[in-house]
Amino acid sequence: MAEATLDMRGVPRPAAYAELDAHLDTVLEGIHDRVAVMATMSAVLHHGFGFLWTGFYQVLVPGHLLVVGPYQGTLGCLTIEFGRGVCGQAAATQRTVVVPNVRNFPGHIVCDARSKSEIVVPVFDERHALVAMLDIDADSVRAFGDEDAAGLEKLVGRFARREQHA
């Protein structure tokens, strides 16, 4: 197993996500537990890019409620209702949401006042059921863009490709 943490700061985002995807394939070989995959992915992304908060909110009540899952960073919200905040909005629409400046997002939930931008990516299982949201906060504005959305969507696609056990 490759246990090294990769430092992707300064690497062009498409190349960084491709390298992290290959790294995760190696690290997670033979691992099918959804929580273990989420925990590992959170750590790899968080330390690889130096994000402020990186983690998952799992669907607790489909269409209604998310609960915090594996993450790296300061305390996060324990639950988020669908439609509330960036994460809840992305869950309700089942689409990736990129927020260049959280101060300009109506209804933004402040878990850490240092957060300035955010990206939230829906996570689907092999039946295309929404199972979680990948939520990442950064301490700078405009930290995320289309390259991040594409790279992160590809990374979380592994939950649909592999049989993950709850």
Secondary structure by P-SEA (a helix, b strand, c coil): cccbbbbcccccaaaaaaaaaaaaaaaacccccaaaaaaaaaaaaaaaccccccccccccccccbbbbcccccccccccccccccaaaaaaaacbbbbbccccccccccccccccccbbbbbbbcccccccccbbbbbcccccccaaaaaaaaaaacccccccccc
